[in-house]
Amino acid sequence: MKTVIFNLFFKVIPLLIALIFTTPAASQGWTRIVTLPETEFTCIKVIGGKIYTASENRLYTSTDGITWQMEVITNDFITPTSLEVFNNTLHIGTFFNGVYQKTITPNASWSQSLNGMAISSFTIHNGELYLSTFGAGVFKKINTTWQNMNYNLPTFSYNVSKVVSINNILYAFAGGNGTFYSFNPSQLSWNVQYYFGGLAPGFIADDVLKTTTNTVFVTRGNALLRSDDFTQTWNTDAVGLLNGNNRLIYQGIQSTYVLSLLFNDDNGINYTHLQKRANNAPISTSWGTANELLEFYTYGITELGNKVYLATERGLFVKTDQSLGGFNPIAEKADITIFPIPANEKINFDSSLNVKEVLLYDVTGRVVYQNAFNTRTGAIFFSKKGNYIAHFLFENGLQHEAKIIIN
């Protein structure tokens, strides 16, 4: 399956790797979670303090990385690619099977939409959910249906690697000639932009990261581009990075990780170069101070607590990083106003930071509401009377909890 994903997602010719000496993952502190199957885990994300990860047609969740719950998404074989929670509904994007979704309520069932499409990413933009596809462009969710958002997007740019909200503008990183597009909602049109001032044949974004400080990174093969002015200009920021076929990039609480993936069709062995440096490091700061070479292909990375998790072709791996344990996001202060309290069915919030997600817990600790945001102001709509704890997750990793009363 990784052969198909690699060839279709990244469209690069595998490099010949003559000989690689690698230290086993276990000796570098990585342990496979043996309570989960040794199968391909193709996506992973922490949402609301819970790990969501998927392997084939099964979803696994955990709040501590120790105890895991499993549920079957569908009886068909699928390859999950992306995860997002929006309007109390979990969405799982897949490769050629569209989107599976279900509400986060007891005994909810899965439904499917956009069957036949290859989903590459989800994003929350101005309180609405969007997705990108390989081959069909961009879609926006309206109630329970998906509306095509291609408008004037050229058909040769319908392969969209990622859709991202940057500085209150929706971007589609699409096309194979060094192009990406910003959306103008007043004109319902996509405006083409270039990384290098003009066309660059063969340059397709593999991965895109918008950091908490609005720096934007784009990976392509062995290239790593960086913009510090909301995509207006781009510079190379790859000092110390080791080569691979393509790259993933992820921002954790303290560090930004780059995973350079080496795909070898000749001997069937794949590798991951994992490197990291401090968040907000100036451009041209070396990535070479922390290098690990792992003997598997990696599809995703995330952090929870003082642990780092890798979704790989050989299962889910975990490593303890004690440096992460010093950050208590709830103990740090976040500037947010929540009103009115008590409320009827609408609770407003006004924050100095972007709110990424809000959860409501009832008195038993059960999640009764979960929604993703990407805004400083917004509203929670919930009408069931009672006392609740509202949990706010901010873009920079800080969190805030408050008591909510619904009359």
C-alpha positions as CSV (number, residue, x, y, z in Angstrom):
1,M,0.0,0.0,0.0
2,K,2.8,2.4,0.8
3,T,4.0,2.0,-2.8
4,V,0.7,3.2,-4.1
5,I,0.5,6.1,-1.6
6,F,4.1,7.2,-2.4
7,N,3.7,7.1,-6.1
8,L,0.4,8.9,-6.2
9,F,0.9,11.3,-3.4
10,F,4.3,12.5,-4.1
11,K,5.0,11.4,-7.7
12,V,8.8,11.2,-7.3
13,I,11.1,8.5,-8.6
14,P,12.5,6.5,-5.7
15,L,16.2,7.2,-5.1
16,L,18.7,4.3,-5.1
17,I,20.1,3.8,-1.6
18,A,23.2,1.7,-2.0
19,L,23.9,1.0,1.7
20,I,22.5,2.4,4.9
21,F,23.7,1.6,8.4
22,T,21.0,2.2,10.9
23,T,20.6,1.8,14.6
24,P,17.5,-0.1,15.6
25,A,14.6,2.1,16.8
26,A,14.5,0.4,20.1
27,S,18.0,1.4,21.0
28,Q,17.1,5.0,20.2
29,G,14.3,4.9,22.8
30,W,11.4,4.0,20.4
31,T,9.0,1.2,21.4
32,R,6.3,-0.3,19.3
33,I,2.9,-0.3,21.1
34,V,2.4,-4.1,21.2
35,T,-1.3,-3.8,22.2
36,L,-1.9,-2.4,18.7
37,P,-1.5,-4.4,15.5
38,E,1.8,-4.4,13.6
39,T,0.1,-3.0,10.5
40,E,0.4,0.3,8.5
41,F,-0.9,3.2,10.6
42,T,-1.4,5.9,7.9
43,C,-2.5,8.9,9.9
44,I,-2.4,10.2,13.5
45,K,-3.5,13.4,15.3
46,V,-4.2,14.6,18.8
47,I,-7.6,16.3,19.1
48,G,-8.9,17.6,22.4
49,G,-6.3,15.7,24.5
50,K,-7.0,12.4,22.7
51,I,-4.9,10.5,20.2
52,Y,-6.8,9.5,17.0
53,T,-4.9,7.1,14.7
54,A,-6.1,4.7,12.0
55,S,-4.9,1.5,10.4
56,E,-6.8,0.2,7.4
57,N,-10.5,0.1,8.4
58,R,-9.9,0.5,12.2
59,L,-9.8,3.6,14.3
60,Y,-7.9,3.6,17.6
61,T,-8.2,6.3,20.3
62,S,-6.5,6.9,23.6
63,T,-6.2,9.6,26.2
64,D,-2.9,8.3,27.8
65,G,-1.2,6.2,25.1
66,I,-1.6,3.1,27.3
67,T,-5.3,2.1,27.1
68,W,-6.7,2.1,23.6
69,Q,-10.2,1.8,22.2
70,M,-10.8,0.3,18.8
71,E,-13.7,0.5,16.5
72,V,-14.4,-0.6,12.9
73,I,-15.0,2.3,10.5
74,T,-16.3,0.1,7.7
75,N,-16.1,-3.6,6.6
76,D,-14.3,-2.5,3.4
77,F,-10.5,-2.1,3.1
78,I,-9.6,1.6,3.3
79,T,-6.5,3.7,3.6
80,P,-7.1,6.6,6.0
81,T,-5.1,9.8,5.2
82,S,-6.3,12.6,7.5
83,L,-8.4,13.3,10.6
84,E,-10.4,16.2,11.9
85,V,-13.2,17.0,14.4
86,F,-15.7,19.7,13.4
87,N,-19.2,20.4,14.9
88,N,-18.9,17.4,17.2
89,T,-18.3,15.1,14.3
90,L,-15.2,13.1,13.6
91,H,-14.1,13.1,9.9
92,I,-11.7,10.6,8.4
93,G,-10.3,11.2,5.0
94,T,-9.3,8.2,2.9
95,F,-7.4,7.3,-0.2
96,F,-10.1,6.8,-3.0
97,N,-12.9,6.1,-0.5
98,G,-13.8,9.7,0.3
99,V,-14.8,10.7,3.8
100,Y,-16.2,8.7,6.7
101,Q,-17.9,10.6,9.5
102,K,-19.8,10.1,12.7
103,T,-20.9,12.3,15.6
104,I,-19.0,12.0,18.8
105,T,-21.9,10.6,20.7
106,P,-22.5,7.1,22.2
107,N,-23.6,4.5,19.6
108,A,-23.3,6.8,16.7
109,S,-22.8,5.1,13.3
110,W,-20.5,5.9,10.4
111,S,-21.6,7.4,7.1
112,Q,-19.7,7.9,3.9
113,S,-19.5,10.8,1.4
114,L,-17.4,11.7,-1.6
115,N,-16.8,8.0,-2.4
116,G,-14.1,7.5,-5.0
117,M,-12.2,10.6,-4.0
118,A,-8.7,10.7,-2.5
119,I,-8.7,13.1,0.4
120,S,-5.4,14.8,1.2
121,S,-6.2,17.1,4.1
122,F,-8.8,19.0,6.2
123,T,-8.7,22.5,7.6
124,I,-10.9,24.8,9.7
125,H,-11.2,28.3,8.2
126,N,-13.4,31.0,9.6
127,G,-15.6,28.5,11.4
128,E,-16.1,26.2,8.4
129,L,-14.6,22.9,7.4
130,Y,-12.8,22.4,4.1
131,L,-11.0,19.5,2.5
132,S,-8.5,19.0,-0.3
133,T,-8.3,16.1,-2.7
134,F,-5.9,14.5,-5.1
135,G,-7.6,15.0,-8.5
136,A,-10.8,16.8,-7.6
137,G,-9.8,20.1,-6.0
138,V,-11.2,21.7,-2.9
139,F,-14.6,21.1,-1.1
140,K,-16.4,22.9,1.7
141,K,-18.8,21.3,4.1
142,I,-22.3,22.8,4.3
143,N,-24.5,21.1,6.8
144,T,-24.1,17.4,5.9
145,T,-23.0,17.8,2.3
146,W,-19.8,18.8,0.5
147,Q,-19.8,21.7,-1.9
148,N,-17.2,21.9,-4.7
149,M,-15.0,25.0,-4.3
150,N,-12.9,24.9,-7.5
151,Y,-14.4,27.9,-9.3
152,N,-11.6,29.1,-11.5
153,L,-9.0,26.7,-10.1
154,P,-7.2,25.3,-13.2
155,T,-7.9,21.6,-13.8
156,F,-4.2,20.9,-13.9
157,S,-4.1,22.1,-10.3
158,Y,-6.9,19.8,-9.0
159,N,-4.2,17.7,-7.3
160,V,-4.2,19.6,-4.0
161,S,-1.6,18.5,-1.4
162,K,-3.0,20.5,1.4
163,V,-5.6,23.2,2.2
164,V,-4.5,25.6,4.9
165,S,-5.9,28.7,6.7
166,I,-3.2,31.4,6.9
167,N,-3.8,34.9,8.2
168,N,-7.6,34.5,7.7
169,I,-7.0,33.5,4.0
170,L,-7.7,30.0,2.6
171,Y,-4.8,28.6,0.6
172,A,-4.7,25.5,-1.7
173,F,-1.2,24.2,-2.2
174,A,-1.9,22.7,-5.6
175,G,-0.4,22.0,-9.0
176,G,2.9,20.6,-10.2
177,N,4.6,23.7,-11.4
178,G,5.6,25.6,-8.3
179,T,2.2,27.1,-7.8
180,F,-0.2,27.6,-4.9
181,Y,-3.5,29.5,-4.7
182,S,-5.2,31.9,-2.3
183,F,-9.0,32.2,-2.2
184,N,-10.9,35.5,-2.6
185,P,-14.4,34.9,-1.1
186,S,-15.8,38.2,-2.5
187,Q,-15.0,37.2,-6.0
188,L,-15.3,33.4,-5.6
189,S,-11.9,33.0,-7.3
190,W,-8.5,31.5,-6.7
191,N,-5.5,33.7,-7.2
192,V,-2.3,32.0,-8.3
193,Q,1.0,32.6,-6.5
194,Y,4.5,31.2,-7.0
195,Y,7.3,30.1,-4.7
196,F,10.0,31.2,-7.1
197,G,8.4,34.2,-8.9
198,G,7.2,32.1,-11.8
199,L,6.6,28.5,-12.9
200,A,8.8,25.8,-11.6
201,P,8.0,22.6,-13.4
202,G,7.9,19.5,-11.2
203,F,7.6,21.4,-7.9
204,I,4.7,19.9,-6.0
205,A,4.2,20.6,-2.3
206,D,4.6,17.3,-0.3
207,D,3.6,18.8,3.1
208,V,2.7,22.2,4.5
209,L,2.9,23.6,8.0
210,K,1.7,26.8,9.4
211,T,3.3,27.4,12.8
212,T,1.8,29.1,15.8
213,T,3.8,32.2,14.9
214,N,2.5,32.2,11.3
215,T,5.7,31.0,9.7
216,V,4.8,28.7,6.8
217,F,6.9,25.7,5.7
218,V,6.6,23.8,2.5
219,T,8.4,20.6,1.8
220,R,9.2,19.0,-1.6
221,G,11.6,16.2,-2.0
222,N,14.8,17.4,-0.3
223,A,13.7,21.0,-0.4
224,L,12.3,22.9,2.6
225,L,10.9,26.4,1.9
226,R,10.0,28.9,4.5
227,S,7.9,32.1,4.5
228,D,7.8,34.6,7.3
229,D,5.5,37.1,5.6
230,F,2.3,35.2,5.0
231,T,3.5,33.4,1.8
232,Q,4.6,36.6,0.0
233,T,8.3,35.5,-0.2
234,W,10.0,32.2,0.2
235,N,13.5,31.2,1.3
236,T,15.3,27.8,1.7
237,D,15.6,26.7,5.3
238,A,17.2,23.2,5.0
239,V,20.6,23.6,6.7
240,G,21.7,20.3,8.2
241,L,18.7,18.3,6.9
242,L,19.5,14.8,5.6
243,N,18.3,13.7,2.2
244,G,15.3,11.5,1.5
245,N,12.6,11.0,-1.2
246,N,10.1,13.4,0.5
247,R,9.5,15.1,3.8
248,L,6.8,15.5,6.5
249,I,6.9,18.5,8.9
250,Y,5.2,18.9,12.3
251,Q,5.2,21.4,15.1
252,G,5.2,20.1,18.7
253,I,5.1,22.0,22.0
254,Q,8.8,22.8,22.0
255,S,10.2,21.5,18.7
256,T,9.5,21.4,15.0
257,Y,10.2,18.0,13.5
258,V,11.2,17.2,10.0
259,L,10.9,13.6,8.8
260,S,12.9,12.8,5.6
261,L,11.5,9.6,4.2
262,L,13.6,7.2,2.2
263,F,11.6,4.8,0.1
264,N,13.6,1.9,-1.4
265,D,11.9,-0.4,-3.9
266,D,15.0,-2.5,-4.5
267,N,15.4,-4.2,-1.1
268,G,12.0,-3.5,0.4
269,I,13.5,-1.6,3.4
270,N,12.4,1.9,4.1
271,Y,13.8,4.5,6.5
272,T,12.9,7.7,8.3
273,H,15.5,10.4,9.1
274,L,13.9,12.2,12.1
275,Q,15.4,15.6,12.9
276,K,14.2,18.5,15.0
277,R,15.1,22.0,16.2
278,A,13.5,24.5,18.6
279,N,10.3,26.2,17.6
280,N,10.8,29.8,16.3
281,A,14.4,29.1,15.4
282,P,15.8,31.7,13.0
283,I,16.1,30.8,9.4
284,S,19.2,28.8,8.5
285,T,19.5,27.4,12.0
286,S,20.8,23.9,11.6
287,W,18.5,20.9,11.8
288,G,21.5,18.7,12.3
289,T,21.8,18.8,16.1
290,A,19.2,16.0,16.6
291,N,19.3,13.2,14.1
292,E,17.7,9.7,14.3
293,L,17.6,7.1,11.5
294,L,14.7,4.7,11.9
295,E,14.2,1.5,9.9
296,F,10.6,2.1,8.8
297,Y,8.5,4.4,6.7
298,T,6.6,7.0,8.7
299,Y,3.2,8.5,7.8
300,G,2.7,10.9,10.7
301,I,4.0,12.2,14.1
302,T,2.3,13.8,17.1
303,E,2.9,14.6,20.8
304,L,0.8,13.9,23.9
305,G,2.1,14.7,27.3
306,N,5.8,13.8,27.5
307,K,5.6,11.3,24.7
308,V,6.1,11.4,20.9
309,Y,4.2,9.0,18.7
310,L,5.0,7.8,15.1
311,A,2.5,6.2,12.8
312,T,4.5,3.9,10.6
313,E,4.3,1.0,8.2
314,R,5.2,-1.3,11.1
315,G,2.7,-0.1,13.7
316,L,2.5,2.7,16.2
317,F,5.8,3.7,17.9
318,V,6.3,5.8,21.1
319,K,9.2,7.5,22.8
320,T,9.3,9.3,26.1
321,D,10.8,12.8,25.9
322,Q,11.2,14.2,29.5
323,S,11.8,17.7,28.2
324,L,8.1,17.8,27.2
325,G,7.0,17.1,30.7
326,G,8.0,20.6,31.9
327,F,5.2,22.2,30.0
328,N,1.8,22.4,31.7
329,P,-0.5,24.1,29.2
330,I,-3.3,24.5,31.6
331,A,-1.1,26.1,34.2
332,E,0.1,28.7,31.7
333,K,-2.2,31.7,31.5
334,A,-4.4,32.4,28.5
335,D,-6.3,35.7,28.0
336,I,-9.9,34.7,27.2
337,T,-13.4,36.0,28.1
338,I,-16.4,33.6,28.2
339,F,-19.9,35.0,28.4
340,P,-22.7,35.0,29.4
341,I,-22.5,32.7,32.4
342,P,-25.1,31.3,33.0
343,A,-26.2,31.0,29.4
344,N,-29.3,29.6,27.6
345,E,-27.9,27.9,24.5
346,K,-25.2,30.2,23.2
347,I,-21.9,30.8,24.9
348,N,-19.5,33.4,23.4
349,F,-15.7,33.5,23.7
350,D,-13.3,36.3,23.0
351,S,-9.6,35.5,23.1
352,S,-6.3,37.2,22.4
353,L,-5.1,33.9,20.8
354,N,-6.5,31.7,18.1
355,V,-8.8,29.1,19.6
356,K,-8.3,25.7,17.8
357,E,-10.8,23.6,19.6
358,V,-13.5,23.6,22.4
359,L,-14.8,20.6,24.3
360,L,-17.6,20.5,26.9
361,Y,-17.5,17.8,29.6
362,D,-20.4,16.8,31.8
363,V,-20.2,16.1,35.5
364,T,-19.2,12.4,34.7
365,G,-16.3,13.5,32.6
366,R,-18.0,12.5,29.3
367,V,-17.4,14.7,26.2
368,V,-20.8,16.1,25.2
369,Y,-19.6,18.7,22.7
370,Q,-16.5,19.0,20.6
371,N,-15.8,21.5,17.8
372,A,-12.8,22.9,16.0
373,F,-12.3,26.6,15.4
374,N,-9.6,28.8,13.9
375,T,-10.6,32.1,15.3
376,R,-10.2,34.4,18.3
377,T,-13.9,35.0,18.7
378,G,-16.7,32.5,18.3
379,A,-19.7,30.8,19.9
380,I,-20.6,27.5,21.4
381,F,-24.1,26.3,20.7
382,F,-25.4,23.8,23.2
383,S,-28.9,23.6,24.7
384,K,-28.9,20.7,27.2
385,K,-29.3,22.2,30.7
386,G,-26.7,21.4,33.3
387,N,-23.2,22.2,34.6
388,Y,-20.2,21.6,32.4
389,I,-16.5,22.2,32.1
390,A,-15.4,24.0,28.9
391,H,-11.9,23.1,27.7
392,F,-10.3,25.6,25.3
393,L,-7.2,24.6,23.2
394,F,-5.2,27.5,21.7
395,E,-3.0,27.5,18.6
396,N,0.2,27.9,20.7
397,G,-0.6,24.8,22.8
398,L,-2.0,26.7,25.8
399,Q,-5.3,25.5,27.3
400,H,-8.0,27.0,29.5
401,E,-10.8,25.4,31.5
402,A,-13.9,27.2,32.8
403,K,-17.2,26.2,34.5
404,I,-20.2,26.6,32.2
405,I,-23.9,26.6,33.3
406,I,-26.7,26.1,30.8
407,N,-30.1,27.2,32.0
